[in-house]
Amino acid sequence: MSKMKGAVVIDMERCKGCNLCVVACPMNVLALSTGEVNHKGYVFCREINEGCIGCASCAIVCPDGCITVYRKKD
C-alpha cells in the first residue's frame, strides 16, 4: 500500500507572515522567512523540509488563501 505525501505551494508575494500556517502544521514543514521580505515588506512563509503529509491544515487556516496543498502517491 502506497503512502500519501503532500506538496505545498505558497504564494509568497501575497503572504503577510501571520504565522498561523506554521503553528497549524503537524509536521513542522513550514517556517517564516528570516532576513527576507516580499514586495509588500512582509516576512513570508516557506517550506523548510519535505515532510508534508498532505493534511492541508496550513491551507485551511490561511486567512488570505496563499497556500495550496496537493496530495501525491509516494
ZIJO-V344936 format. One record per helix or strand of 3 or more residues. SS is the DSSP state (helix for helix, strand for strand). FROM is the first residue (numbers start at 0). LEN is the number of residues. If there is no record, write none. Layout:
# ZIJO-V344936
ss = [SS	SS]
from = [FROM	FROM]
len = [LEN	LEN]
This chain:
# ZIJO-V344936
ss = [strand	helix	strand	strand	helix	strand]
from = [3	19	29	44	56	66]
len = [7	5	3	3	5	7]
